[in-house]
Amino acid sequence: VLVVVCPDGPDGPGAPRAFVTLPGQGVNYHRNIWHAVLTPIGAPQDFLVVDRGGDGDNLEEHHFADPWDVRLPD
């Protein structure tokens, strides 16, 4: 699975960092970390997402002014 995260900056997310997880590995995001959707690599995969309930916003989207390329290692 491809995981992309960004630190929180004063005007939105900072520069993205990408990671490739191992099979069976879980991912937890720290508070105030921007993240992209989990992206399967190769074959279809199943995901379990645990989210919070309650009042208030639970999602904030950001669209970068310029695109970022994420390249997988060879």
Secondary structure as GFF3:
##gff-version 3
##sequence-region A 1 74
A	DSSP	beta_strand	2	9	.	.	.	ID=ss1
A	DSSP	beta_strand	12	13	.	.	.	ID=ss2
A	DSSP	beta_strand	17	20	.	.	.	ID=ss3
A	DSSP	beta_strand	33	35	.	.	.	ID=ss4
###
